[in-house]
Every structure is written in structure tokens, then in C-alpha cells.
Amino acid sequence: GKAKVHANPLAGSDCTFVVGGYGSLNILVKPLQSYENPAAIKAQFAKMKMNSTDAPGIGDAAFFISPGFNMVQLHAFQGGRYALITLLVPGTQEPAVRPMAAKLMKTALERLK
């Protein structure tokens, strides 16, 4: 994948990769805005009937969201940055995908230091 280098810096830059020929991994990293925090973002998902699950040990704070179809989103906050990984591995159930997303996020956050 290639980062979208011409994106609005406040909206962040994302990059999408193909996984196994038909799955996908997308990572978005952006500056954290003053109105963005874990509680506010979780509340927005709750309004859409999407519950969050905390992911301790990742960044300053992190949580998973389940959009459906065994897709996993991992939202993480570290310092002044907000990172989002969306991972879809067709044929793999969500409980098996979450550790993959967590490992990828830990690696990404370490490289952003």
C-alpha cells in the first residue's frame, strides 16, 4: 500500500494493504484534535449501536469496535496522535483477528515515537 501523502494533515494519512489476496488492512494516523478522546469516540459508536471493548496495554488508551462481517477496528491514542487499524481477514472470526490488529498497532505506535 501507499500512504495518501496529499491528504489534509488534520484528517490524517491512511494506507491500505491487501491481505491474502482478498482481505484488507487499513491504517490511519492523524493528529489528535482537542475534541477527540476515547470517551467521545466510544460515545459516537454507541449511538450507532456499536459497542467498544477496551484494549489495555496499547498506547495511552485503545479500544476495539466491531463493524460486522468479522471486520475489526482498533482505535488507539498515544501522545498527540490518534491511530486506527481496520483489519478484515475473510474466513477468520473476529476473536482471532483482534490479536493480529493489536500486534500491528503496537508495532505502528512504537515506530511513531
Order of alpha helices (4+ residues) and beta strands (2+ residues): beta-beta-alpha-beta-beta-beta-beta-alpha
